[in-house]
Amino acid sequence: MAPGTLVVVRLHGAYWSTPASSNPRVLTPIGGGTSASATCPPGRGCGTSSVRFTALRPGAVHITARRDSCGEAMRCPPGQGRYDVTVTVT
């Protein structure tokens, strides 16, 4: 992507950490966080964890987030607890 491009990461489920850039000088966050749904039954983790990023300068970065729980008192199975995507700004 080119500098100035807006990237939106939205992970469904309130158990995710807020997505983060591995290098904010290349891809900087401009707002976001975790929000829970008001109509969600307890323990379901309904909601989203989201962030908007702006590409600033050339480079490659990772956007990552983690979660330990995939439901009330339910550990995540292998491959379900980490989000990682590589973004290249040219």
C-alpha positions, 0 to 999 in steps of 0.5 A: 500500500502507499503512504496515507492509506487507511487500514482498519482491523476489526476482530470479532470477539471481545476477548482479543487484545487491541491490534497493534503495529510492530512499528508505529513509525511505518503504520501508526494507530489513529483510534480504536479499542475493544467494545462489548455488545450490550445484548450479549449473554454473559461469557460469550465475549460478543463485541469487537476489537478494532483499530484504524491505522494510517500508513506513514512511510515505506517499510514492512510491519506486523499487525498482531493481537492475542487472546487466551480465552475463546469463551468463558473459561475456555482456552483457545485451541491451537491456531485460534489465539493469535492474529498476525498479518504483514503489511508492506508500505511502498 
